[in-house]
Amino acid sequence: MSTKNLLVELFVEELPPKALNKLGEAFSTTLVESLKAQGLVAAAAKFEAFASPRRLAVHVADVAAVATDKPITLKLMPVNIALDANGEPTQALMKKLAGMGLDASIVPQLKRAPDGKAEALFHDSVVKGVALAEGLQKALEQALTGLPIPKVMTYQLADGWSSVNFVRPAHKLVALHGADIVPISVLGLQAGRETLGHRFEAAVSPVVLENADSYAHQLQAQGAVIASFATRRAEIVRQLQAAAANAGSGLQPLQDDALLDEVTALVERPNVLTCQFEPEFLQVPQECLILTMKANQKYFPLLESNGKLSNQFLVVSNISPSDASAVITGNERVVRPRLADAKFFFDQDRKHKLETRLEKLRNVVYHNKLGSQLQRVERMQKLAGEIAQRLHADPAQAQRAAYLAKADLVTDMVGEFPELQGIMGGHYARHDGETAAVAQAVEQHYWPRFAGDDLPADNIGACAALADKLETLVGIWGIGLQPTGDKDPFGLRRAALGVLRILLETPLPLDLVELLEVAKAGFTEVKLADDSVSGLFDFMLDRLRNYLTSRDFAADVVEAVIAQKPRRIDQVLPRVEAVRAFRALPEAEALAAANKRISNILKKTEVAAGEPDFALLQEDAEKVLFEALSLARPVVASHLANGDYTDALKALAALRGPVDGFFEDVMVMTDEPLLRQNRLNLLAQLGQLLNGVADISRLAA
């Protein structure tokens, strides 16, 4: 089968920059998968995606002009339904064949073959391979339909009557199989070989593509466009580093992948220029300046080696004039009012202490069932103090931090830049003369804000952060607004993971259920569901389960720990690590199976277990197990008391022989009641010891 390389490009008006990379990947992947399904390319076909502000394209290697014919075998129906007693076709079979465009003449050619316990008739046929034009038409339509576009627009075609729907108006379609045009159409466009380059700097217009393989080269050489998103992104990174090096020793551009992706989606041929602003603006907290330059202007601030903001920034321009001074001056003029606004907000905000702003929170609704932000602050304040007492931290400082934590919500700066909440609170707290611990806690009480984010730096910050998240979790869950499916409008999954990470990774010796109960008690004016704590605890354990498996712990190892519903989250990670180490021991499988067997036996008895009586032991095997348990219990208890969970589980390895001997030689459920209960007591004691760290029965195959 002869093949040629294929190029498909859809040329459109400017695509949404934040979605461009995903659109390019989805377009190419869906189109290629459809070609594979139709047999036009091999399963391991190589392809390259292209995405620029005004185009989506894909280059596919080794595409056939016509797919090979494909033999198929179709099951018709059981023989006893298809044929009568004389072997003649029944009406059911004839109706089936007619629906397939066949008649009775085909019956002798049908195959009889086993189908489970019965026998069925099968029809062999050959499906003719699809031609590229037909297959590509289908693939392109599937690719456009499958694009992750939240909203489409409707626009008229050139005839003035027809209208189509797409993310942006499309103007040209290219489809080349080698050097040949593939006759397909979409969105009112007929495929050709012409595309357009850069709006202002293309050397020729239109760019007439010679063949599928010349696409990227011709677009760059004649159209002044780097079509590949990845290549364009790498070129921006290279230019940013070079410009930073020229701007001053030790300067580095801001590292922000989301910004880099967005800028890559805004330019077709990047040209990085160095600009600057007045040093007086550096008096404003650099987070404010960085945010406004990044979010509003898509600039890359330049940072000194110590992370401090300089008064220079980099612009990724889409044009390359011989004299760039006008472009530089224009960008400097544009950024100046933004920075002046930030400075004005900062100066105005500092005229009023954070504490004086709290009364305004009385008029800010937190939730109509949970009251105002001020009521929330009061709950957080009390909760933070109680957490601090449990940590032997300073309750007064923890309460002060929680009290001031939300005050920056009513500042001018946070009103303009909501992303700075917490950060500005920390700056204003320092300006107001609050202690360093309180100011830092105000700044960090939202931490961790996302997966992998930093945790609060000290116990005061942890108290404020836990109070913030626990108040949200208990309140929102308690009024019945639990997450459903992929919907989580109040961020309860994020808040739960934040609490778990603080407890787990700091770590903090706190009982999670107690924390939830204390948080619930703070809602004195709100009626929360009676089972809210138990339901929320299970929800958080499920988040913990997902978090631990994401850290490459085996699912059964994690389940062994989570199955015991641990309340002390700080002990979970060492327990999981201990179970993982225990699982590698040669004795682990047998002990896990024995523990599972013990659990099943004890579930069948309703008599409460007590201490086993040595005097009632008759068999040698049960006496050996009793003695082994007597030796192991204090050793395991000592390791557990010291938090040495790995050593505690390793100490269980010595029990394998006695446990195996017991189950081989001893009848547990004997008819003699006293003997039976004593043996159950012995097993209960063994099970308790085996489950001291985790439910190791979960490791059994």
Residue pairs with C-beta under 8 A, 6 or more apart in sequence:
1 64
1 66
1 68
2 64
2 65
3 62
3 63
3 64
3 65
4 62
4 63
4 65
4 177
4 178
4 180
4 212
5 59
5 60
5 61
5 62
5 63
5 177
5 178
5 211
5 212
5 213
6 35
6 59
6 60
6 63
6 132
6 136
6 175
6 176
6 177
6 182
6 212
7 57
7 58
7 59
7 60
7 174
7 175
7 176
7 209
7 211
7 212
7 213
7 215
8 31
8 57
8 58
8 60
8 136
8 140
8 174
8 175
9 50
9 55
9 56
9 57
9 172
9 173
9 174
9 195
9 215
10 27
10 55
10 56
10 57
10 144
10 170
10 172
10 173
10 186
10 187
11 54
11 55
11 170
11 171
11 172
11 173
11 174
11 195
11 196
12 54
12 55
12 56
12 166
12 167
12 168
12 169
12 170
12 171
13 54
13 168
13 169
13 170
13 171
14 53
14 54
14 168
15 23
15 51
15 53
15 54
15 56
15 167
15 168
15 265
16 23
16 167
17 53
17 262
17 265
17 266
18 261
18 262
18 265
19 148
19 149
20 51
20 52
20 53
20 229
20 264
20 265
21 51
21 229
21 261
21 264
21 265
22 148
23 51
23 56
23 147
23 148
23 149
23 167
24 49
24 50
24 51
24 56
24 229
25 49
25 51
26 143
26 146
26 147
26 148
27 49
27 51
27 56
27 57
27 58
27 143
27 144
27 147
28 47
28 48
28 49
28 50
28 56
28 57
28 58
28 143
29 49
30 139
30 142
30 143
30 146
30 147
31 58
31 60
31 139
31 140
31 142
31 143
32 41
32 45
32 47
32 58
32 60
32 139
34 135
34 138
34 139
34 142
34 143
35 41
35 45
35 60
35 63
35 135
35 136
35 139
36 42
36 43
36 45
38 67
38 130
38 135
38 138
38 139
39 64
39 67
39 68
39 70
39 129
39 130
40 63
40 64
40 67
40 130
40 132
40 135
40 136
41 60
41 61
41 62
41 63
41 64
42 62
45 60
45 61
45 62
45 63
46 60
46 61
46 62
47 58
47 59
47 60
47 61
48 58
48 59
48 228
49 57
49 58
49 228
49 229
50 56
50 57
50 58
50 59
50 215
50 216
50 227
50 228
50 229
51 57
51 227
51 228
51 229
51 265
52 225
52 226
52 227
52 229
52 232
52 268
53 265
53 266
53 267
53 268
54 196
54 268
55 195
55 225
55 227
57 174
57 215
57 227
59 212
59 213
59 215
59 216
63 132
63 177
64 129
64 132
65 131
65 132
65 177
66 129
66 130
66 131
66 132
67 129
67 130
67 131
67 135
68 129
69 126
69 127
69 128
69 129
70 126
70 127
70 129
71 124
71 125
71 126
71 127
72 124
72 125
72 126
72 127
73 111
73 122
73 123
73 124
74 122
74 123
74 125
75 115
75 120
75 121
75 122
76 82
76 93
76 96
76 97
76 110
76 120
76 121
76 122
76 123
77 92
77 93
77 96
77 120
77 121
78 115
78 118
78 119
78 120
78 121
79 112
79 118
79 119
79 120
79 121
80 118
80 119
81 90
81 92
81 93
82 89
82 90
82 92
82 93
82 96
82 110
82 120
82 121
83 89
83 90
83 93
83 121
84 90
89 97
89 104
89 107
93 107
93 121
94 104
97 103
97 104
97 106
97 107
100 123
102 123
106 123
109 123
109 124
110 121
110 122
110 123
111 121
111 122
111 123
111 124
112 119
112 120
112 121
112 122
113 119
113 120
113 122
114 120
132 177
132 182
133 182
133 183
133 184
136 175
136 182
136 184
137 184
137 185
137 186
140 175
140 184
140 186
141 186
144 166
144 186
144 187
147 167
149 167
151 167
152 165
152 166
152 167
153 165
153 166
153 167
153 168
153 169
154 163
154 164
154 165
155 163
155 164
155 166
155 169
156 162
156 163
157 163
157 164
157 188
158 188
159 188
162 188
164 187
164 188
166 187
170 186
170 187
170 188
170 189
171 189
171 196
172 189
172 192
172 194
172 195
172 196
172 206
173 184
173 185
173 186
173 187
173 189
173 190
173 191
173 192
174 191
174 192
174 193
174 194
174 195
174 209
175 181
175 182
175 183
175 184
175 191
176 182
176 193
176 209
176 211
176 212
176 215
177 212
178 211
178 212
179 210
179 211
179 212
181 191
181 192
181 193
182 191
183 190
183 191
184 191
185 191
193 208
193 209
193 210
194 206
194 207
194 208
194 209
195 206
195 207
195 209
195 219
195 223
196 202
196 205
196 206
196 207
196 223
197 203
197 204
197 205
197 206
197 207
197 219
197 222
197 223
197 224
197 225
197 268
198 223
198 224
198 225
198 268
198 269
198 318
200 319
201 224
201 269
201 319
201 320
202 222
202 223
202 224
202 225
203 221
203 222
203 223
203 224
204 222
204 223
205 223
207 218
207 219
207 222
207 223
209 215
209 218
210 218
215 227
216 227
216 228
219 225
219 226
219 227
220 226
220 227
220 269
224 268
224 269
225 268
225 269
226 232
226 235
226 268
226 269
226 270
229 264
229 265
232 264
232 267
232 268
232 270
233 260
233 261
233 264
235 270
236 260
236 263
236 264
236 267
236 270
236 272
236 316
237 260
239 270
239 271
239 272
239 316
240 253
240 272
240 300
240 314
240 316
241 253
242 272
243 253
243 272
243 273
243 274
243 314
244 251
244 252
244 253
244 302
244 314
245 251
246 274
247 274
247 302
247 310
247 312
247 314
248 302
248 310
248 312
250 304
250 305
251 302
251 303
251 304
251 305
251 310
251 312
252 302
252 303
252 305
253 300
253 301
253 302
253 303
253 314
254 290
254 294
254 300
254 301
254 302
254 303
256 294
256 300
259 294
259 298
259 300
262 298
263 270
263 298
263 300
263 316
264 270
266 298
266 316
266 318
267 316
267 317
267 318
268 318
269 318
269 320
270 316
270 317
270 318
271 316
271 317
271 318
271 319
271 320
271 324
272 314
272 315
272 316
272 317
273 314
273 315
273 317
273 324
273 327
273 328
273 331
274 312
274 313
274 314
274 315
274 328
275 299
275 312
275 313
275 314
275 315
275 328
275 331
275 332
275 335
276 311
276 312
276 313
276 332
277 311
277 313
277 332
277 335
277 336
277 339
278 311
278 336
278 339
279 311
280 343
281 289
281 311
281 339
281 340
281 342
281 343
282 289
282 309
282 311
283 343
284 339
284 342
284 343
284 346
285 346
285 423
285 424
285 427
286 308
286 309
287 420
287 423
287 424
288 342
288 345
288 346
288 413
288 417
288 420
288 424
289 301
289 309
289 339
289 342
290 301
290 309
291 417
291 419
291 420
292 335
292 338
292 339
292 341
292 342
292 417
293 299
293 301
293 313
293 335
293 338
294 300
294 301
295 417
295 419
296 338
297 331
297 334
297 335
297 338
298 316
299 313
299 314
299 315
299 331
299 335
300 313
300 314
300 315
300 316
301 309
301 310
301 313
301 314
302 309
302 310
302 312
302 313
302 314
303 309
303 310
304 310
313 335
315 327
315 328
315 331
317 324
317 327
319 327
321 327
341 416
342 413
342 416
342 417
345 411
345 412
345 413
345 416
346 413
348 412
349 411
349 412
349 413
349 424
349 428
350 428
350 431
353 428
353 432
354 404
354 407
354 408
354 425
354 428
354 429
354 432
354 434
354 442
355 403
355 404
355 407
355 432
357 407
357 408
357 410
357 411
358 374
358 377
358 403
358 404
358 407
359 374
360 410
361 372
361 373
361 374
361 377
361 406
361 407
361 409
361 410
362 372
362 373
362 374
363 372
364 372
364 373
364 374
364 409
364 410
365 371
365 372
365 373
366 372
366 373
366 375
366 376
367 475
367 476
367 479
369 479
369 526
370 376
370 475
370 476
370 479
370 523
370 526
371 525
371 526
373 406
373 409
375 525
376 406
376 471
376 475
377 402
377 403
377 405
377 406
379 471
379 475
379 519
379 522
379 523
380 402
380 403
380 405
380 406
380 464
380 467
380 468
380 471
381 399
381 402
381 403
381 467
382 399
382 522
383 402
383 466
383 467
383 470
383 471
383 518
383 519
383 522
384 395
384 398
384 399
384 401
384 402
384 463
384 464
384 466
384 467
385 395
385 396
385 398
385 399
385 402
385 463
386 395
386 518
387 398
387 462
387 463
387 466
387 467
387 510
387 515
387 518
388 394
388 395
388 397
388 398
388 399
388 459
388 460
388 463
389 395
390 510
390 514
391 459
391 462
391 463
391 508
391 509
391 510
393 459
393 460
393 463
394 437
394 460
397 435
397 437
397 438
397 441
397 460
398 441
398 459
398 460
398 463
398 464
398 467
400 434
400 435
400 438
401 437
401 438
401 441
401 442
401 445
401 460
401 461
401 463
401 464
402 445
402 463
402 464
402 467
402 468
404 425
404 429
404 434
404 438
404 442
405 422
405 425
405 441
405 442
405 445
405 464
405 468
406 425
407 425
407 428
408 414
408 420
408 421
408 422
408 424
408 425
408 428
408 442
409 421
411 424
411 428
413 420
413 424
414 420
414 421
414 424
421 446
422 442
422 443
422 444
422 445
422 446
423 443
425 442
425 443
426 439
426 440
426 442
426 443
426 444
427 443
429 438
429 439
429 442
429 443
430 436
430 439
434 442
437 458
437 460
437 461
438 460
440 457
440 458
440 460
440 461
441 456
441 458
441 460
441 461
441 463
441 464
441 465
442 464
444 454
444 456
444 457
444 461
444 464
444 465
445 456
445 461
445 464
445 465
445 467
445 468
446 465
446 468
447 453
447 454
447 455
447 456
447 461
447 465
447 498
448 454
448 455
448 497
448 498
448 501
448 502
449 494
449 498
450 494
451 497
455 462
455 465
455 501
455 502
455 505
455 506
456 462
456 464
456 465
456 502
456 506
459 508
462 502
462 506
462 508
465 498
465 502
466 499
466 502
466 503
466 515
467 519
469 495
469 496
469 498
469 499
470 499
470 515
470 516
470 519
471 519
471 522
472 490
472 491
472 492
472 495
473 492
473 495
473 496
473 499
473 516
473 519
473 536
473 540
474 516
474 519
474 520
474 523
474 528
474 532
474 533
474 536
475 523
475 526
475 528
476 482
476 490
476 492
477 492
477 529
477 532
477 535
477 536
477 539
478 520
478 523
478 526
478 528
478 529
478 532
479 526
479 528
479 529
480 529
481 489
481 490
482 492
482 535
482 539
483 492
483 493
488 494
492 539
493 543
496 539
496 540
496 543
497 543
497 547
499 512
499 515
499 540
500 540
500 543
500 544
500 547
500 569
501 547
502 508
503 510
503 512
503 569
503 570
504 544
504 569
504 570
504 572
504 573
505 573
506 570
507 569
507 570
507 573
508 570
509 568
509 570
510 568
510 569
510 570
511 567
511 568
512 537
512 540
512 567
512 568
512 569
513 533
513 537
513 567
514 567
516 533
516 536
516 537
517 533
520 528
520 532
520 533
529 535
537 565
541 562
541 565
541 566
544 562
544 569
544 572
545 558
545 559
545 562
548 558
548 562
548 572
548 573
548 576
549 555
549 558
553 576
553 580
554 580
554 583
556 698
556 699
557 576
557 579
557 580
557 583
557 699
558 576
559 695
559 698
560 579
560 694
560 695
560 696
560 697
560 698
560 699
561 572
561 575
561 576
561 579
561 693
561 694
561 695
562 572
563 694
563 695
563 698
564 691
564 694
564 695
566 572
566 575
571 643
571 645
574 643
574 645
574 646
575 645
575 693
575 694
576 694
577 645
577 646
578 645
578 646
578 648
578 649
578 693
578 694
579 649
579 693
579 694
579 696
579 699
581 646
581 649
581 650
582 588
582 646
582 649
582 650
582 652
582 693
582 696
583 699
585 650
585 653
587 652
587 653
587 656
588 653
588 696
588 699
589 699
589 700
589 701
590 656
590 659
590 660
591 652
591 653
591 655
591 656
591 659
591 690
591 696
592 696
592 697
592 698
592 699
592 700
593 697
593 700
593 701
594 659
594 660
594 663
594 686
594 690
595 687
595 690
595 691
595 695
595 696
595 697
595 700
596 697
596 700
597 663
598 683
598 684
598 686
598 687
598 690
598 697
599 687
599 697
601 668
601 669
601 680
601 683
602 609
602 680
602 683
602 684
602 687
605 680
607 677
607 680
609 680
609 681
609 684
609 685
610 677
610 681
611 681
611 685
612 626
612 678
612 679
612 681
612 682
612 685
613 678
613 681
614 623
614 626
616 674
616 675
616 678
617 623
617 626
617 678
617 682
618 675
619 665
619 666
620 665
621 658
621 661
621 662
621 664
621 665
621 666
622 662
622 666
622 679
622 682
624 658
624 661
624 662
625 655
625 658
625 659
625 661
625 662
625 682
625 686
626 682
627 658
628 654
628 655
628 657
628 658
629 655
629 658
629 682
629 685
629 686
629 689
631 654
632 651
632 652
632 654
632 655
632 689
633 685
633 689
635 651
636 648
636 651
636 652
636 689
636 692
637 692
639 645
639 647
639 648
639 651
640 648
640 692
640 693
645 693
648 692
648 693
649 693
649 696
652 689
652 690
655 686
655 689
655 690
659 686
666 679
668 676
668 679
668 680
668 683
669 676
670 676
670 679
690 696
690 697
691 697
